[in-house]
Amino acid sequence: MSQEDVYSFLKSHPNQWFSIKEIAFKLNKPISNVQRACYKLYKWKEIKRKIKKRPNNRYFYIFKIKEEN
């Protein structure tokens, strides 16, 4: 599992936001690997991240590819 898998998945869906669980399910990869890849891609400013709130008042991150200028 590399950042390239996550990056190419997000790039193929440019206008959608995905949680780590959704990305892991669609790529059939462990959540921990996807989480690590998303953190690195966000740190390198390749993807966007925002916080979303669940009904039970818990927060989680959703990710999207950055728009290119």
DSSP file (Angstrom, degrees, kcal/mol; ACC not computed):
  #  RESIDUE AA STRUCTURE BP1 BP2  ACC     N-H-->O    O-->H-N    N-H-->O    O-->H-N    TCO  KAPPA ALPHA  PHI   PSI    X-CA   Y-CA   Z-CA
    1    1 A M              0   0    0      0, 0.0     2,-0.3     0, 0.0    28,-0.0   0.000 360.0 360.0 360.0 124.8    0.0    0.0    0.0
    2    2 A S    >>  -     0   0    0      1,-0.1     4,-1.1    35,-0.0     3,-0.7  -0.814 360.0-106.5-127.5 170.0    1.5    3.3   -1.0
    3    3 A Q  H 3> S+     0   0    0     -2,-0.3     4,-3.0     1,-0.2     5,-0.2   0.792 115.0  69.3 -64.2 -26.5    0.4    6.9   -1.1
    4    4 A E  H 3> S+     0   0    0      1,-0.2     4,-2.6     2,-0.2    -1,-0.2   0.869  95.4  52.7 -62.2 -37.4    0.1    6.5   -4.9
    5    5 A D  H <> S+     0   0    0     -3,-0.7     4,-1.9     2,-0.2    -1,-0.2   0.937 113.9  41.9 -62.7 -47.3   -2.9    4.1   -4.6
    6    6 A V  H  X S+     0   0    0     -4,-1.1     4,-2.6     2,-0.2     5,-0.2   0.918 115.1  51.1 -66.5 -43.7   -4.8    6.6   -2.4
    7    7 A Y  H  X S+     0   0    0     -4,-3.0     4,-2.3     1,-0.2    -2,-0.2   0.920 111.1  46.9 -61.4 -45.1   -3.8    9.6   -4.5
    8    8 A S  H  X S+     0   0    0     -4,-2.6     4,-1.6    -5,-0.2    -1,-0.2   0.864 111.7  52.0 -67.9 -34.4   -4.8    7.9   -7.8
    9    9 A F  H  X S+     0   0    0     -4,-1.9     4,-0.6    -5,-0.2    -2,-0.2   0.948 113.0  43.7 -63.8 -48.0   -8.2    6.9   -6.2
   10   10 A L  H >< S+     0   0    0     -4,-2.6     3,-0.8     1,-0.2    55,-0.4   0.862 111.5  54.8 -65.9 -34.6   -8.9   10.4   -5.0
   11   11 A K  H 3< S+     0   0    0     -4,-2.3    -1,-0.2     1,-0.2    -2,-0.2   0.823 102.9  55.9 -68.1 -30.5   -7.8   11.8   -8.4
   12   12 A S  H 3< S+     0   0    0     -4,-1.6    -1,-0.2     1,-0.3    -2,-0.2   0.636 114.2  41.2 -76.6 -12.2  -10.2    9.6  -10.2
   13   13 A H  S X< S+     0   0    0     -3,-0.8     3,-1.3    -4,-0.6    52,-0.3  -0.619  74.0 165.9-127.5  70.8  -13.0   11.1   -8.1
   14   14 A P  T 3  S+     0   0    0      0, 0.0    -1,-0.1     0, 0.0    -2,-0.1   0.719  70.9  44.2 -68.1 -23.1  -12.0   14.8   -8.0
   15   15 A N  T 3  S+     0   0    0     49,-0.1     2,-0.3     2,-0.0    -4,-0.1   0.268  97.7  87.5-106.1  12.7  -15.3   16.3   -6.7
   16   16 A Q    <   -     0   0    0     -3,-1.3     2,-0.4    -6,-0.2    49,-0.3  -0.861  63.3-140.5-116.8 147.9  -16.1   13.8   -3.9
   17   17 A W        -     0   0    0     -2,-0.3     2,-0.4    47,-0.1    47,-0.2  -0.844  22.7-170.4-100.7 141.3  -15.0   13.7   -0.3
   18   18 A F  E     -A   63   0A   0     45,-2.3    45,-3.2    -2,-0.4     2,-0.1  -0.984  16.8-135.0-133.6 142.6  -14.2   10.3    1.3
   19   19 A S  E  >  -A   62   0A   0     -2,-0.4     4,-2.2    43,-0.2     5,-0.2  -0.440  35.5-106.0 -83.1 168.5  -13.5    9.1    4.8
   20   20 A I  H  > S+     0   0    0     41,-0.6     4,-2.5     1,-0.2     5,-0.2   0.887 121.7  53.5 -63.2 -38.9  -10.6    6.8    5.5
   21   21 A K  H  > S+     0   0    0      2,-0.2     4,-2.4     1,-0.2    -1,-0.2   0.910 108.5  49.1 -63.0 -42.2  -13.0    3.9    5.9
   22   22 A E  H  > S+     0   0    0      2,-0.2     4,-2.4     1,-0.2    -2,-0.2   0.913 112.4  47.5 -64.7 -42.2  -14.6    4.5    2.5
   23   23 A I  H  X S+     0   0    0     -4,-2.2     4,-2.3     2,-0.2    -2,-0.2   0.928 112.5  49.5 -64.1 -44.4  -11.2    4.7    0.8
   24   24 A A  H  X>S+     0   0    0     -4,-2.5     5,-2.0     1,-0.2     4,-1.0   0.899 112.1  48.3 -62.3 -41.2  -10.1    1.5    2.5
   25   25 A F  H  <5S+     0   0    0     -4,-2.4     3,-0.3     2,-0.2    -1,-0.2   0.928 113.0  46.6 -65.1 -45.4  -13.2   -0.3    1.5
   26   26 A K  H  <5S+     0   0    0     -4,-2.4    -2,-0.2     1,-0.2    -1,-0.2   0.839 119.6  40.0 -68.5 -32.3  -13.1    0.8   -2.1
   27   27 A L  H  <5S-     0   0    0     -4,-2.3    -1,-0.2    -5,-0.2    -2,-0.2   0.543 104.7-129.3 -90.8  -7.8   -9.3   -0.1   -2.4
   28   28 A N  T  <5 +     0   0    0     -4,-1.0    -3,-0.2    -3,-0.3    -4,-0.1   0.933  64.0 131.3  57.4  49.1   -9.7   -3.3   -0.3
   29   29 A K      < -     0   0    0     -5,-2.0    -1,-0.2    -6,-0.1    -2,-0.1  -0.868  66.1 -85.2-126.6 158.4   -6.8   -2.3    1.9
   30   30 A P     >  -     0   0    0      0, 0.0     4,-1.8     0, 0.0     3,-0.4  -0.364  33.8-126.8 -64.4 144.5   -6.4   -2.1    5.7
   31   31 A I  H  > S+     0   0    0      1,-0.2     4,-2.8     2,-0.2     5,-0.2   0.873 107.6  58.2 -59.8 -39.4   -7.6    1.1    7.4
   32   32 A S  H  > S+     0   0    0      1,-0.2     4,-2.0     2,-0.2    -1,-0.2   0.876 106.3  48.2 -62.5 -37.6   -4.3    1.7    9.1
   33   33 A N  H  > S+     0   0    0     -3,-0.4     4,-2.2     2,-0.2    -1,-0.2   0.903 113.3  46.9 -68.9 -40.7   -2.4    1.7    5.8
   34   34 A V  H  X S+     0   0    0     -4,-1.8     4,-2.7     2,-0.2    -2,-0.2   0.896 110.8  53.0 -67.1 -39.7   -4.9    4.1    4.3
   35   35 A Q  H  X S+     0   0    0     -4,-2.8     4,-2.2     2,-0.2    -2,-0.2   0.919 110.3  47.0 -61.5 -44.5   -4.8    6.4    7.4
   36   36 A R  H  X S+     0   0    0     -4,-2.0     4,-2.1     2,-0.2    -1,-0.2   0.911 113.2  49.0 -63.5 -43.6   -1.0    6.6    7.2
   37   37 A A  H  X S+     0   0    0     -4,-2.2     4,-2.6     1,-0.2    -2,-0.2   0.911 111.3  49.2 -64.5 -42.8   -1.1    7.3    3.4
   38   38 A C  H  X S+     0   0    0     -4,-2.7     4,-2.4     1,-0.2     5,-0.2   0.899 109.7  52.0 -64.0 -40.5   -3.7   10.1    3.9
   39   39 A Y  H  X S+     0   0    0     -4,-2.2     4,-2.4    -5,-0.2    -1,-0.2   0.927 112.3  45.5 -61.5 -44.6   -1.8   11.7    6.7
   40   40 A K  H  X S+     0   0    0     -4,-2.1     4,-2.1     2,-0.2    -2,-0.2   0.920 112.7  49.6 -66.4 -43.7    1.4   11.8    4.5
   41   41 A L  H  <>S+     0   0    0     -4,-2.6     5,-2.9     1,-0.2     6,-0.8   0.879 112.9  47.8 -63.2 -37.1   -0.4   13.1    1.5
   42   42 A Y  H ><5S+     0   0    0     -4,-2.4     3,-1.5     3,-0.2    -1,-0.2   0.908 110.1  52.0 -68.7 -41.1   -2.1   15.8    3.6
   43   43 A K  H 3<5S+     0   0    0     -4,-2.4    -2,-0.2     1,-0.3    -1,-0.2   0.857 110.2  48.8 -62.5 -35.8    1.3   16.7    5.2
   44   44 A W  T 3<5S-     0   0    0     -4,-2.1    -1,-0.3    -5,-0.1    -2,-0.2   0.367 115.8-118.9 -85.2   4.6    2.8   17.1    1.7
   45   45 A K  T < 5S+     0   0    0     -3,-1.5    -3,-0.2    -5,-0.1    -2,-0.1   0.833  78.9 123.7  61.1  36.9   -0.2   19.2    0.6
   46   46 A E  S   <S+     0   0    0     -5,-2.9    20,-1.4    -6,-0.1     2,-0.3   0.697  72.1  30.9 -94.1 -25.1   -1.4   16.9   -2.1
   47   47 A I  E    S-B   65   0A   0     -6,-0.8     2,-0.3    18,-0.2    18,-0.2  -0.884  77.4-121.2-131.2 162.3   -4.9   16.4   -0.7
   48   48 A K  E     -B   64   0A   0     16,-3.7    16,-1.8    -2,-0.3     2,-0.4  -0.715  23.7-163.6-100.9 154.7   -7.4   18.5    1.3
   49   49 A R  E     +B   63   0A   0     -2,-0.3     2,-0.3    14,-0.2    14,-0.2  -0.997  10.2 173.4-138.5 141.0   -8.9   17.5    4.6
   50   50 A K  E     -B   62   0A   0     12,-2.0    12,-2.5    -2,-0.4     2,-0.3  -0.982  31.2-111.0-143.9 160.0  -11.9   18.7    6.6
   51   51 A I  E     -B   61   0A   0     -2,-0.3     2,-0.4    10,-0.2    10,-0.2  -0.695  28.3-170.0 -92.6 137.9  -13.7   17.7    9.7
   52   52 A K  E     -B   60   0A   0      8,-3.1     8,-2.2    -2,-0.3     2,-0.5  -0.958  14.7-135.6-125.8 147.2  -17.1   16.1    9.7
   53   53 A K  E     -B   59   0A   0     -2,-0.4     6,-0.2     6,-0.2     8,-0.0  -0.869  10.8-146.4-107.6 132.7  -19.4   15.5   12.7
   54   54 A R    >   -     0   0    0      4,-3.4     3,-1.6    -2,-0.5     4,-0.1  -0.471  33.3-104.0 -85.0 164.8  -21.3   12.3   13.2
   55   55 A P  T 3  S+     0   0    0      0, 0.0    -1,-0.1     0, 0.0    -2,-0.0   0.777 120.1  61.6 -60.6 -26.3  -24.8   12.3   14.9
   56   56 A N  T 3  S-     0   0    0      2,-0.1     3,-0.1     1,-0.1    -2,-0.0   0.147 122.2-104.6 -89.1  22.7  -23.2   10.9   18.1
   57   57 A N  S <  S+     0   0    0     -3,-1.6     2,-0.3     1,-0.2    -1,-0.1   0.677  79.0 133.6  65.8  21.4  -21.0   14.0   18.4
   58   58 A R        -     0   0    0     -4,-0.1    -4,-3.4     2,-0.0     2,-0.3  -0.783  45.4-141.4 -98.7 148.7  -17.8   12.3   17.2
   59   59 A Y  E     + B   0  53A   0     -2,-0.3     2,-0.3    -6,-0.2    -6,-0.2  -0.784  21.9 170.9-109.3 151.6  -15.6   13.9   14.6
   60   60 A F  E     - B   0  52A   0     -8,-2.2    -8,-3.1    -2,-0.3     2,-0.3  -0.971  30.3-107.5-151.2 163.4  -13.7   12.4   11.7
   61   61 A Y  E     - B   0  51A   0     -2,-0.3   -41,-0.6   -10,-0.2     2,-0.3  -0.681  21.7-163.3 -95.7 146.4  -11.8   13.6    8.7
   62   62 A I  E     -AB  19  50A   0    -12,-2.5   -12,-2.0    -2,-0.3     2,-0.3  -0.956  13.4-149.2-123.8 150.7  -12.8   13.4    5.1
   63   63 A F  E     +AB  18  49A   0    -45,-3.2   -45,-2.3    -2,-0.3     2,-0.3  -0.855  16.9 174.3-125.8 152.5  -10.4   13.8    2.2
   64   64 A K  E     - B   0  48A   0    -16,-1.8   -16,-3.7    -2,-0.3   -47,-0.1  -0.985  38.6 -98.3-151.7 150.5  -10.4   15.1   -1.3
   65   65 A I  E     - B   0  47A   0    -55,-0.4   -18,-0.2   -49,-0.3     2,-0.2  -0.441  46.6-107.4 -68.4 145.0   -7.8   15.7   -4.0
   66   66 A K        -     0   0    0    -20,-1.4     2,-0.2    -2,-0.1    -1,-0.1  -0.503  33.3-112.4 -72.8 142.3   -6.6   19.3   -4.3
   67   67 A E        -     0   0    0     -2,-0.2     2,-0.4    -3,-0.1    -1,-0.1  -0.546  29.0-131.9 -73.2 138.1   -7.8   21.3   -7.3
   68   68 A E              0   0    0     -2,-0.2    -1,-0.0     1,-0.1     0, 0.0  -0.739 360.0 360.0 -92.6 141.1   -5.1   22.1   -9.7
   69   69 A N              0   0    0     -2,-0.4    -1,-0.1     0, 0.0    -2,-0.0   0.451 360.0 360.0 -87.0 360.0   -4.8   25.7  -11.0
